[in-house]
Amino acid sequence: MSMTDQPAHTHFDLTALPPAERYKLLTACVVPRPVAWVCTLNEEGRVNLAPFSFFGLMGSDPPVVTFAPGNHPDGTPKDTARNISGGADFTVNLVSRALAEVMNATATEFPSQYSEPDTLGIELVAGLKVRTPRVALSPAVLECREVQTLLIGRTRIVLGEVLGISICADAIQNAEKHYVDTAALDLIGRMGGRGGYATTRDTFEIRRIPFAEWQQENES
């Protein structure tokens, strides 16, 4: 297909569709989505661990991440949303292929008195900048504190400042220059709705072209 060929499109008016149908369309197209395996503490100090794929990195000065913890079917906030408020801290544990199955198990709707790490045997280690622990086997962990939580209709958006990052030493190419072998992290992302995942092993590179070079090639 050339750049002048226009493919046929089917338009869906999201303002006229129920939430479940909007979800199907959006999650089918916005892919791959990185997985935020979020660890929080409740008022009693019990650890909650749950995955979210409505997640992204929003900037670096300061570094900000965002994710969207939803509600239970009865409309009450899920544990993650309830635990993150008033500037509470949390960790975002990125998920490798080796951790995919146990991460998926933490998506089970356990009652709030259950701690997913205790129930499923997931080893935790202490955070370095925050109270909340991190998943020991996660290849990269963001230690965060809540800056703001936005409610847009029934969508809850948590904005968190990243205070520190712990990266598996095997993936560090040069610590002084902060070079990381991203492929060595072997991270996964969500594809579509329930059950669909992708690895980050099939990658390619495209060099960014400076304007002067583009101008020389196209306007000379």
Order of alpha helices (4+ residues) and beta strands (2+ residues): alpha-beta-beta-beta-beta-beta-alpha-beta-alpha-alpha-beta-beta-beta-beta-beta-beta-alpha-beta-beta-alpha
